[in-house]
Amino acid sequence: MFFDGWQGIGRTALVGVLAYLALVVLLRVSGKRTLSKMNAFDLVVTVALGSTLATILLSSDVALAEGVTALAVLILLQYVIAWLSVRSRAVSRLVKAEPALLAYQGRLLPEALRRERVVDTEVWAAVRSQGMADLAEVEAVVLETDGTFTVVPTIEHPQTSTLQSVKGYERRREHEAGQGNGQDHAQESARQVGKSR
């Protein structure tokens, strides 16, 4: 139970070194994108690579060549899916979630929080982690495709918004613009009434 002999330990050490070297070579050949954590598919690949490496190390039923082949297949599949998702919007939508707007212009968005299964305390913690004490300092809080929170501080007159690809942003912006136009129209009407008196 605690010790089955030196042969098993020697096999684990030798196969471990060789499998690790094979994995490093495969990852270097496949590029940086293979281990990025941009979406759920990337997470699945990362976990599967770790699980496969552990199986190669600990199971004497799996030969090194079979294990390295399994690692290569996983990396190849990840490469192909990433390549296709860059070139096809349909594939991209299939494997990647959209970032979601959770708070906008200092206000939490309860409907978005429910839909994404996030509680308000998680949003507040994300805001605090950025050194902000008040939600009014925040232009937006975004739940990214990898499950992390991005807190975007309020900026006067932004030239190009980084929120353009975030689900719910355009609707919120149009809603805010519509309210602003209505207020401007009401103020202009009040001025016109004042002038006519």
mmCIF file of the C-alpha atoms, coordinates in Angstrom:
data_MODEL
# 
_entry.id   MODEL 
# 
loop_
_atom_site.group_PDB 
_atom_site.id 
_atom_site.type_symbol 
_atom_site.label_atom_id 
_atom_site.label_alt_id 
_atom_site.label_comp_id 
_atom_site.label_asym_id 
_atom_site.label_entity_id 
_atom_site.label_seq_id 
_atom_site.pdbx_PDB_ins_code 
_atom_site.Cartn_x 
_atom_site.Cartn_y 
_atom_site.Cartn_z 
_atom_site.occupancy 
_atom_site.B_iso_or_equiv 
_atom_site.pdbx_formal_charge 
_atom_site.auth_seq_id 
_atom_site.auth_comp_id 
_atom_site.auth_asym_id 
_atom_site.auth_atom_id 
_atom_site.pdbx_PDB_model_num 
ATOM 1   C CA . MET A 1 1   ? 0.000   0.000  0.000   1.00 0.00 ? 1   MET A CA 1 
ATOM 2   C CA . PHE A 1 2   ? 2.746   2.486  0.915   1.00 0.00 ? 2   PHE A CA 1 
ATOM 3   C CA . PHE A 1 3   ? 5.567   1.027  -1.171  1.00 0.00 ? 3   PHE A CA 1 
ATOM 4   C CA . ASP A 1 4   ? 5.295   -1.406 -4.077  1.00 0.00 ? 4   ASP A CA 1 
ATOM 5   C CA . GLY A 1 5   ? 8.931   -1.437 -5.053  1.00 0.00 ? 5   GLY A CA 1 
ATOM 6   C CA . TRP A 1 6   ? 11.591  0.623  -6.766  1.00 0.00 ? 6   TRP A CA 1 
ATOM 7   C CA . GLN A 1 7   ? 10.479  -0.372 -10.237 1.00 0.00 ? 7   GLN A CA 1 
ATOM 8   C CA . GLY A 1 8   ? 7.220   1.611  -9.932  1.00 0.00 ? 8   GLY A CA 1 
ATOM 9   C CA . ILE A 1 9   ? 9.041   4.638  -8.536  1.00 0.00 ? 9   ILE A CA 1 
ATOM 10  C CA . GLY A 1 10  ? 11.650  4.452  -11.312 1.00 0.00 ? 10  GLY A CA 1 
ATOM 11  C CA . ARG A 1 11  ? 8.929   4.182  -13.973 1.00 0.00 ? 11  ARG A CA 1 
ATOM 12  C CA . THR A 1 12  ? 7.036   7.158  -12.544 1.00 0.00 ? 12  THR A CA 1 
ATOM 13  C CA . ALA A 1 13  ? 10.204  9.288  -12.417 1.00 0.00 ? 13  ALA A CA 1 
ATOM 14  C CA . LEU A 1 14  ? 11.343  8.385  -15.941 1.00 0.00 ? 14  LEU A CA 1 
ATOM 15  C CA . VAL A 1 15  ? 7.903   8.658  -17.539 1.00 0.00 ? 15  VAL A CA 1 
ATOM 16  C CA . GLY A 1 16  ? 7.245   11.846 -15.582 1.00 0.00 ? 16  GLY A CA 1 
ATOM 17  C CA . VAL A 1 17  ? 10.347  13.577 -16.945 1.00 0.00 ? 17  VAL A CA 1 
ATOM 18  C CA . LEU A 1 18  ? 9.709   12.400 -20.508 1.00 0.00 ? 18  LEU A CA 1 
ATOM 19  C CA . ALA A 1 19  ? 5.979   13.240 -20.450 1.00 0.00 ? 19  ALA A CA 1 
ATOM 20  C CA . TYR A 1 20  ? 6.708   16.664 -18.970 1.00 0.00 ? 20  TYR A CA 1 
ATOM 21  C CA . LEU A 1 21  ? 9.304   17.397 -21.659 1.00 0.00 ? 21  LEU A CA 1 
ATOM 22  C CA . ALA A 1 22  ? 6.874   16.224 -24.349 1.00 0.00 ? 22  ALA A CA 1 
ATOM 23  C CA . LEU A 1 23  ? 4.143   18.489 -22.959 1.00 0.00 ? 23  LEU A CA 1 
ATOM 24  C CA . VAL A 1 24  ? 6.495   21.498 -22.856 1.00 0.00 ? 24  VAL A CA 1 
ATOM 25  C CA . VAL A 1 25  ? 7.552   20.887 -26.471 1.00 0.00 ? 25  VAL A CA 1 
ATOM 26  C CA . LEU A 1 26  ? 3.927   20.475 -27.604 1.00 0.00 ? 26  LEU A CA 1 
ATOM 27  C CA . LEU A 1 27  ? 2.884   23.668 -25.819 1.00 0.00 ? 27  LEU A CA 1 
ATOM 28  C CA . ARG A 1 28  ? 5.786   25.644 -27.300 1.00 0.00 ? 28  ARG A CA 1 
ATOM 29  C CA . VAL A 1 29  ? 4.940   24.409 -30.806 1.00 0.00 ? 29  VAL A CA 1 
ATOM 30  C CA . SER A 1 30  ? 1.219   25.160 -30.422 1.00 0.00 ? 30  SER A CA 1 
ATOM 31  C CA . GLY A 1 31  ? 1.754   28.736 -29.168 1.00 0.00 ? 31  GLY A CA 1 
ATOM 32  C CA . LYS A 1 32  ? 0.723   30.899 -26.229 1.00 0.00 ? 32  LYS A CA 1 
ATOM 33  C CA . ARG A 1 33  ? -2.987  30.683 -26.994 1.00 0.00 ? 33  ARG A CA 1 
ATOM 34  C CA . THR A 1 34  ? -3.116  27.004 -25.922 1.00 0.00 ? 34  THR A CA 1 
ATOM 35  C CA . LEU A 1 35  ? -2.882  27.795 -22.207 1.00 0.00 ? 35  LEU A CA 1 
ATOM 36  C CA . SER A 1 36  ? -4.774  31.061 -22.203 1.00 0.00 ? 36  SER A CA 1 
ATOM 37  C CA . LYS A 1 37  ? -7.888  31.238 -20.055 1.00 0.00 ? 37  LYS A CA 1 
ATOM 38  C CA . MET A 1 38  ? -10.130 33.185 -22.384 1.00 0.00 ? 38  MET A CA 1 
ATOM 39  C CA . ASN A 1 39  ? -13.220 31.006 -22.233 1.00 0.00 ? 39  ASN A CA 1 
ATOM 40  C CA . ALA A 1 40  ? -14.704 27.774 -20.893 1.00 0.00 ? 40  ALA A CA 1 
ATOM 41  C CA . PHE A 1 41  ? -13.218 25.690 -23.707 1.00 0.00 ? 41  PHE A CA 1 
ATOM 42  C CA . ASP A 1 42  ? -9.714  26.855 -22.749 1.00 0.00 ? 42  ASP A CA 1 
ATOM 43  C CA . LEU A 1 43  ? -10.376 25.840 -19.151 1.00 0.00 ? 43  LEU A CA 1 
ATOM 44  C CA . VAL A 1 44  ? -11.539 22.380 -20.256 1.00 0.00 ? 44  VAL A CA 1 
ATOM 45  C CA . VAL A 1 45  ? -8.374  21.898 -22.317 1.00 0.00 ? 45  VAL A CA 1 
ATOM 46  C CA . THR A 1 46  ? -6.138  23.021 -19.449 1.00 0.00 ? 46  THR A CA 1 
ATOM 47  C CA . VAL A 1 47  ? -7.832  20.645 -16.986 1.00 0.00 ? 47  VAL A CA 1 
ATOM 48  C CA . ALA A 1 48  ? -7.760  17.799 -19.530 1.00 0.00 ? 48  ALA A CA 1 
ATOM 49  C CA . LEU A 1 49  ? -4.035  18.320 -20.128 1.00 0.00 ? 49  LEU A CA 1 
ATOM 50  C CA . GLY A 1 50  ? -3.355  18.126 -16.396 1.00 0.00 ? 50  GLY A CA 1 
ATOM 51  C CA . SER A 1 51  ? -5.525  15.060 -15.994 1.00 0.00 ? 51  SER A CA 1 
ATOM 52  C CA . THR A 1 52  ? -3.868  13.338 -18.948 1.00 0.00 ? 52  THR A CA 1 
ATOM 53  C CA . LEU A 1 53  ? -0.399  14.093 -17.606 1.00 0.00 ? 53  LEU A CA 1 
ATOM 54  C CA . ALA A 1 54  ? -1.384  12.681 -14.202 1.00 0.00 ? 54  ALA A CA 1 
ATOM 55  C CA . THR A 1 55  ? -2.724  9.525  -15.847 1.00 0.00 ? 55  THR A CA 1 
ATOM 56  C CA . ILE A 1 56  ? 0.500   9.082  -17.821 1.00 0.00 ? 56  ILE A CA 1 
ATOM 57  C CA . LEU A 1 57  ? 2.536   9.433  -14.627 1.00 0.00 ? 57  LEU A CA 1 
ATOM 58  C CA . LEU A 1 58  ? 0.502   7.215  -12.332 1.00 0.00 ? 58  LEU A CA 1 
ATOM 59  C CA . SER A 1 59  ? -1.053  4.530  -14.512 1.00 0.00 ? 59  SER A CA 1 
ATOM 60  C CA . SER A 1 60  ? 1.218   1.749  -15.658 1.00 0.00 ? 60  SER A CA 1 
ATOM 61  C CA . ASP A 1 61  ? -1.577  0.728  -18.063 1.00 0.00 ? 61  ASP A CA 1 
ATOM 62  C CA . VAL A 1 62  ? -0.889  3.812  -20.204 1.00 0.00 ? 62  VAL A CA 1 
ATOM 63  C CA . ALA A 1 63  ? 2.316   3.723  -22.257 1.00 0.00 ? 63  ALA A CA 1 
ATOM 64  C CA . LEU A 1 64  ? 4.291   6.930  -22.677 1.00 0.00 ? 64  LEU A CA 1 
ATOM 65  C CA . ALA A 1 65  ? 3.640   6.980  -26.428 1.00 0.00 ? 65  ALA A CA 1 
ATOM 66  C CA . GLU A 1 66  ? -0.130  6.683  -25.843 1.00 0.00 ? 66  GLU A CA 1 
ATOM 67  C CA . GLY A 1 67  ? -0.051  9.460  -23.267 1.00 0.00 ? 67  GLY A CA 1 
ATOM 68  C CA . VAL A 1 68  ? 1.951   11.814 -25.461 1.00 0.00 ? 68  VAL A CA 1 
ATOM 69  C CA . THR A 1 69  ? -0.475  11.071 -28.305 1.00 0.00 ? 69  THR A CA 1 
ATOM 70  C CA . ALA A 1 70  ? -3.382  11.995 -26.006 1.00 0.00 ? 70  ALA A CA 1 
ATOM 71  C CA . LEU A 1 71  ? -1.656  15.282 -25.083 1.00 0.00 ? 71  LEU A CA 1 
ATOM 72  C CA . ALA A 1 72  ? -1.007  16.023 -28.759 1.00 0.00 ? 72  ALA A CA 1 
ATOM 73  C CA . VAL A 1 73  ? -4.651  15.312 -29.674 1.00 0.00 ? 73  VAL A CA 1 
ATOM 74  C CA . LEU A 1 74  ? -5.933  17.681 -26.954 1.00 0.00 ? 74  LEU A CA 1 
ATOM 75  C CA . ILE A 1 75  ? -3.565  20.433 -28.027 1.00 0.00 ? 75  ILE A CA 1 
ATOM 76  C CA . LEU A 1 76  ? -4.431  19.906 -31.695 1.00 0.00 ? 76  LEU A CA 1 
ATOM 77  C CA . LEU A 1 77  ? -8.170  20.100 -30.929 1.00 0.00 ? 77  LEU A CA 1 
ATOM 78  C CA . GLN A 1 78  ? -7.671  23.294 -28.956 1.00 0.00 ? 78  GLN A CA 1 
ATOM 79  C CA . TYR A 1 79  ? -5.612  24.766 -31.796 1.00 0.00 ? 79  TYR A CA 1 
ATOM 80  C CA . VAL A 1 80  ? -8.234  23.850 -34.403 1.00 0.00 ? 80  VAL A CA 1 
ATOM 81  C CA . ILE A 1 81  ? -11.136 25.243 -32.341 1.00 0.00 ? 81  ILE A CA 1 
ATOM 82  C CA . ALA A 1 82  ? -9.220  28.481 -31.637 1.00 0.00 ? 82  ALA A CA 1 
ATOM 83  C CA . TRP A 1 83  ? -8.301  28.789 -35.337 1.00 0.00 ? 83  TRP A CA 1 
ATOM 84  C CA . LEU A 1 84  ? -11.904 28.207 -36.419 1.00 0.00 ? 84  LEU A CA 1 
ATOM 85  C CA . SER A 1 85  ? -13.342 30.594 -33.826 1.00 0.00 ? 85  SER A CA 1 
ATOM 86  C CA . VAL A 1 86  ? -11.131 33.406 -35.129 1.00 0.00 ? 86  VAL A CA 1 
ATOM 87  C CA . ARG A 1 87  ? -12.367 32.791 -38.670 1.00 0.00 ? 87  ARG A CA 1 
ATOM 88  C CA . SER A 1 88  ? -16.011 31.900 -38.077 1.00 0.00 ? 88  SER A CA 1 
ATOM 89  C CA . ARG A 1 89  ? -18.469 33.898 -36.020 1.00 0.00 ? 89  ARG A CA 1 
ATOM 90  C CA . ALA A 1 90  ? -20.724 30.821 -35.650 1.00 0.00 ? 90  ALA A CA 1 
ATOM 91  C CA . VAL A 1 91  ? -17.916 28.717 -34.165 1.00 0.00 ? 91  VAL A CA 1 
ATOM 92  C CA . SER A 1 92  ? -16.871 31.607 -31.951 1.00 0.00 ? 92  SER A CA 1 
ATOM 93  C CA . ARG A 1 93  ? -20.405 31.957 -30.567 1.00 0.00 ? 93  ARG A CA 1 
ATOM 94  C CA . LEU A 1 94  ? -20.581 28.201 -30.030 1.00 0.00 ? 94  LEU A CA 1 
ATOM 95  C CA . VAL A 1 95  ? -17.429 27.934 -27.893 1.00 0.00 ? 95  VAL A CA 1 
ATOM 96  C CA . LYS A 1 96  ? -17.195 31.388 -26.330 1.00 0.00 ? 96  LYS A CA 1 
ATOM 97  C CA . ALA A 1 97  ? -19.565 33.142 -23.998 1.00 0.00 ? 97  ALA A CA 1 
ATOM 98  C CA . GLU A 1 98  ? -20.114 36.862 -24.404 1.00 0.00 ? 98  GLU A CA 1 
ATOM 99  C CA . PRO A 1 99  ? -18.923 39.225 -21.693 1.00 0.00 ? 99  PRO A CA 1 
ATOM 100 C CA . ALA A 1 100 ? -21.898 40.502 -19.678 1.00 0.00 ? 100 ALA A CA 1 
ATOM 101 C CA . LEU A 1 101 ? -22.554 43.923 -18.182 1.00 0.00 ? 101 LEU A CA 1 
ATOM 102 C CA . LEU A 1 102 ? -23.358 43.620 -14.446 1.00 0.00 ? 102 LEU A CA 1 
ATOM 103 C CA . ALA A 1 103 ? -23.223 47.269 -13.370 1.00 0.00 ? 103 ALA A CA 1 
ATOM 104 C CA . TYR A 1 104 ? -23.425 50.433 -15.424 1.00 0.00 ? 104 TYR A CA 1 
ATOM 105 C CA . GLN A 1 105 ? -22.831 54.058 -14.457 1.00 0.00 ? 105 GLN A CA 1 
ATOM 106 C CA . GLY A 1 106 ? -22.798 53.361 -10.736 1.00 0.00 ? 106 GLY A CA 1 
ATOM 107 C CA . ARG A 1 107 ? -25.882 51.097 -10.667 1.00 0.00 ? 107 ARG A CA 1 
ATOM 108 C CA . LEU A 1 108 ? -26.143 47.337 -10.385 1.00 0.00 ? 108 LEU A CA 1 
ATOM 109 C CA . LEU A 1 109 ? -28.226 45.630 -13.080 1.00 0.00 ? 109 LEU A CA 1 
ATOM 110 C CA . PRO A 1 110 ? -30.393 43.122 -11.146 1.00 0.00 ? 110 PRO A CA 1 
ATOM 111 C CA . GLU A 1 111 ? -31.679 41.322 -14.249 1.00 0.00 ? 111 GLU A CA 1 
ATOM 112 C CA . ALA A 1 112 ? -28.132 40.746 -15.544 1.00 0.00 ? 112 ALA A CA 1 
ATOM 113 C CA . LEU A 1 113 ? -26.975 39.601 -12.086 1.00 0.00 ? 113 LEU A CA 1 
ATOM 114 C CA . ARG A 1 114 ? -29.755 36.988 -11.982 1.00 0.00 ? 114 ARG A CA 1 
ATOM 115 C CA . ARG A 1 115 ? -29.124 35.824 -15.545 1.00 0.00 ? 115 ARG A CA 1 
ATOM 116 C CA . GLU A 1 116 ? -25.384 35.377 -14.900 1.00 0.00 ? 116 GLU A CA 1 
ATOM 117 C CA . ARG A 1 117 ? -25.968 33.919 -11.393 1.00 0.00 ? 117 ARG A CA 1 
ATOM 118 C CA . VAL A 1 118 ? -23.843 36.555 -9.665  1.00 0.00 ? 118 VAL A CA 1 
ATOM 119 C CA . VAL A 1 119 ? -24.671 38.110 -6.295  1.00 0.00 ? 119 VAL A CA 1 
ATOM 120 C CA . ASP A 1 120 ? -24.191 41.799 -5.592  1.00 0.00 ? 120 ASP A CA 1 
ATOM 121 C CA . THR A 1 121 ? -21.532 41.147 -2.943  1.00 0.00 ? 121 THR A CA 1 
ATOM 122 C CA . GLU A 1 122 ? -19.290 39.608 -5.629  1.00 0.00 ? 122 GLU A CA 1 
ATOM 123 C CA . VAL A 1 123 ? -19.575 42.790 -7.695  1.00 0.00 ? 123 VAL A CA 1 
ATOM 124 C CA . TRP A 1 124 ? -18.827 44.958 -4.676  1.00 0.00 ? 124 TRP A CA 1 
ATOM 125 C CA . ALA A 1 125 ? -15.777 42.810 -3.879  1.00 0.00 ? 125 ALA A CA 1 
ATOM 126 C CA . ALA A 1 126 ? -14.521 43.272 -7.453  1.00 0.00 ? 126 ALA A CA 1 
ATOM 127 C CA . VAL A 1 127 ? -14.961 47.048 -7.139  1.00 0.00 ? 127 VAL A CA 1 
ATOM 128 C CA . ARG A 1 128 ? -13.150 47.101 -3.785  1.00 0.00 ? 128 ARG A CA 1 
ATOM 129 C CA . SER A 1 129 ? -10.300 45.017 -5.213  1.00 0.00 ? 129 SER A CA 1 
ATOM 130 C CA . GLN A 1 130 ? -9.695  47.881 -7.667  1.00 0.00 ? 130 GLN A CA 1 
ATOM 131 C CA . GLY A 1 131 ? -9.351  50.335 -4.767  1.00 0.00 ? 131 GLY A CA 1 
ATOM 132 C CA . MET A 1 132 ? -12.727 51.990 -5.264  1.00 0.00 ? 132 MET A CA 1 
ATOM 133 C CA . ALA A 1 133 ? -14.975 52.702 -2.320  1.00 0.00 ? 133 ALA A CA 1 
ATOM 134 C CA . ASP A 1 134 ? -18.080 53.834 -4.166  1.00 0.00 ? 134 ASP A CA 1 
ATOM 135 C CA . LEU A 1 135 ? -19.992 52.261 -7.035  1.00 0.00 ? 135 LEU A CA 1 
ATOM 136 C CA . ALA A 1 136 ? -20.537 55.810 -8.351  1.00 0.00 ? 136 ALA A CA 1 
ATOM 137 C CA . GLU A 1 137 ? -16.845 55.799 -9.399  1.00 0.00 ? 137 GLU A CA 1 
ATOM 138 C CA . VAL A 1 138 ? -17.565 52.891 -11.739 1.00 0.00 ? 138 VAL A CA 1 
ATOM 139 C CA . GLU A 1 139 ? -18.614 53.207 -15.368 1.00 0.00 ? 139 GLU A CA 1 
ATOM 140 C CA . ALA A 1 140 ? -19.136 49.451 -15.670 1.00 0.00 ? 140 ALA A CA 1 
ATOM 141 C CA . VAL A 1 141 ? -18.505 46.049 -14.131 1.00 0.00 ? 141 VAL A CA 1 
ATOM 142 C CA . VAL A 1 142 ? -18.185 43.288 -16.712 1.00 0.00 ? 142 VAL A CA 1 
ATOM 143 C CA . LEU A 1 143 ? -18.280 39.527 -16.200 1.00 0.00 ? 143 LEU A CA 1 
ATOM 144 C CA . GLU A 1 144 ? -15.678 38.401 -18.730 1.00 0.00 ? 144 GLU A CA 1 
ATOM 145 C CA . THR A 1 145 ? -15.791 35.208 -20.791 1.00 0.00 ? 145 THR A CA 1 
ATOM 146 C CA . ASP A 1 146 ? -13.282 33.539 -18.465 1.00 0.00 ? 146 ASP A CA 1 
ATOM 147 C CA . GLY A 1 147 ? -15.413 34.262 -15.370 1.00 0.00 ? 147 GLY A CA 1 
ATOM 148 C CA . THR A 1 148 ? -13.344 37.154 -14.042 1.00 0.00 ? 148 THR A CA 1 
ATOM 149 C CA . PHE A 1 149 ? -14.705 40.614 -13.254 1.00 0.00 ? 149 PHE A CA 1 
ATOM 150 C CA . THR A 1 150 ? -13.424 43.739 -14.989 1.00 0.00 ? 150 THR A CA 1 
ATOM 151 C CA . VAL A 1 151 ? -14.112 47.057 -13.308 1.00 0.00 ? 151 VAL A CA 1 
ATOM 152 C CA . VAL A 1 152 ? -14.057 50.040 -15.674 1.00 0.00 ? 152 VAL A CA 1 
ATOM 153 C CA . PRO A 1 153 ? -13.692 53.400 -13.898 1.00 0.00 ? 153 PRO A CA 1 
ATOM 154 C CA . THR A 1 154 ? -15.710 56.413 -14.978 1.00 0.00 ? 154 THR A CA 1 
ATOM 155 C CA . ILE A 1 155 ? -13.829 58.501 -17.542 1.00 0.00 ? 155 ILE A CA 1 
ATOM 156 C CA . GLU A 1 156 ? -14.855 61.910 -18.809 1.00 0.00 ? 156 GLU A CA 1 
ATOM 157 C CA . HIS A 1 157 ? -15.572 61.877 -22.552 1.00 0.00 ? 157 HIS A CA 1 
ATOM 158 C CA . PRO A 1 158 ? -14.138 58.497 -23.623 1.00 0.00 ? 158 PRO A CA 1 
ATOM 159 C CA . GLN A 1 159 ? -13.146 58.396 -27.298 1.00 0.00 ? 159 GLN A CA 1 
ATOM 160 C CA . THR A 1 160 ? -13.729 54.679 -27.911 1.00 0.00 ? 160 THR A CA 1 
ATOM 161 C CA . SER A 1 161 ? -15.517 52.478 -25.430 1.00 0.00 ? 161 SER A CA 1 
ATOM 162 C CA . THR A 1 162 ? -14.005 49.093 -24.594 1.00 0.00 ? 162 THR A CA 1 
ATOM 163 C CA . LEU A 1 163 ? -17.530 48.007 -23.681 1.00 0.00 ? 163 LEU A CA 1 
ATOM 164 C CA . GLN A 1 164 ? -18.760 47.735 -27.284 1.00 0.00 ? 164 GLN A CA 1 
ATOM 165 C CA . SER A 1 165 ? -18.588 43.924 -27.335 1.00 0.00 ? 165 SER A CA 1 
ATOM 166 C CA . VAL A 1 166 ? -20.258 43.502 -23.932 1.00 0.00 ? 166 VAL A CA 1 
ATOM 167 C CA . LYS A 1 167 ? -23.749 42.003 -23.869 1.00 0.00 ? 167 LYS A CA 1 
ATOM 168 C CA . GLY A 1 168 ? -26.218 44.632 -22.651 1.00 0.00 ? 168 GLY A CA 1 
ATOM 169 C CA . TYR A 1 169 ? -23.980 47.680 -23.151 1.00 0.00 ? 169 TYR A CA 1 
ATOM 170 C CA . GLU A 1 170 ? -25.552 49.014 -26.351 1.00 0.00 ? 170 GLU A CA 1 
ATOM 171 C CA . ARG A 1 171 ? -29.055 48.689 -24.885 1.00 0.00 ? 171 ARG A CA 1 
ATOM 172 C CA . ARG A 1 172 ? -28.000 50.549 -21.713 1.00 0.00 ? 172 ARG A CA 1 
ATOM 173 C CA . ARG A 1 173 ? -26.224 53.254 -23.675 1.00 0.00 ? 173 ARG A CA 1 
ATOM 174 C CA . GLU A 1 174 ? -29.227 53.791 -25.936 1.00 0.00 ? 174 GLU A CA 1 
ATOM 175 C CA . HIS A 1 175 ? -31.519 53.860 -22.895 1.00 0.00 ? 175 HIS A CA 1 
ATOM 176 C CA . GLU A 1 176 ? -29.319 56.465 -21.186 1.00 0.00 ? 176 GLU A CA 1 
ATOM 177 C CA . ALA A 1 177 ? -29.100 58.512 -24.396 1.00 0.00 ? 177 ALA A CA 1 
ATOM 178 C CA . GLY A 1 178 ? -32.882 58.354 -24.767 1.00 0.00 ? 178 GLY A CA 1 
ATOM 179 C CA . GLN A 1 179 ? -33.380 59.619 -21.225 1.00 0.00 ? 179 GLN A CA 1 
ATOM 180 C CA . GLY A 1 180 ? -30.797 62.336 -21.812 1.00 0.00 ? 180 GLY A CA 1 
ATOM 181 C CA . ASN A 1 181 ? -32.524 63.449 -25.023 1.00 0.00 ? 181 ASN A CA 1 
ATOM 182 C CA . GLY A 1 182 ? -35.879 63.498 -23.252 1.00 0.00 ? 182 GLY A CA 1 
ATOM 183 C CA . GLN A 1 183 ? -34.447 65.646 -20.457 1.00 0.00 ? 183 GLN A CA 1 
ATOM 184 C CA . ASP A 1 184 ? -32.777 67.971 -22.984 1.00 0.00 ? 184 ASP A CA 1 
ATOM 185 C CA . HIS A 1 185 ? -36.063 68.267 -24.877 1.00 0.00 ? 185 HIS A CA 1 
ATOM 186 C CA . ALA A 1 186 ? -37.967 69.018 -21.657 1.00 0.00 ? 186 ALA A CA 1 
ATOM 187 C CA . GLN A 1 187 ? -35.393 71.660 -20.658 1.00 0.00 ? 187 GLN A CA 1 
ATOM 188 C CA . GLU A 1 188 ? -35.567 73.246 -24.118 1.00 0.00 ? 188 GLU A CA 1 
ATOM 189 C CA . SER A 1 189 ? -39.386 73.275 -23.959 1.00 0.00 ? 189 SER A CA 1 
ATOM 190 C CA . ALA A 1 190 ? -39.247 74.968 -20.542 1.00 0.00 ? 190 ALA A CA 1 
ATOM 191 C CA . ARG A 1 191 ? -36.868 77.599 -21.938 1.00 0.00 ? 191 ARG A CA 1 
ATOM 192 C CA . GLN A 1 192 ? -39.202 78.230 -24.886 1.00 0.00 ? 192 GLN A CA 1 
ATOM 193 C CA . VAL A 1 193 ? -42.177 78.624 -22.522 1.00 0.00 ? 193 VAL A CA 1 
ATOM 194 C CA . GLY A 1 194 ? -40.099 81.035 -20.381 1.00 0.00 ? 194 GLY A CA 1 
ATOM 195 C CA . LYS A 1 195 ? -39.201 83.147 -23.435 1.00 0.00 ? 195 LYS A CA 1 
ATOM 196 C CA . SER A 1 196 ? -42.790 83.348 -24.629 1.00 0.00 ? 196 SER A CA 1 
ATOM 197 C CA . ARG A 1 197 ? -43.944 84.903 -21.354 1.00 0.00 ? 197 ARG A CA 1 
# 
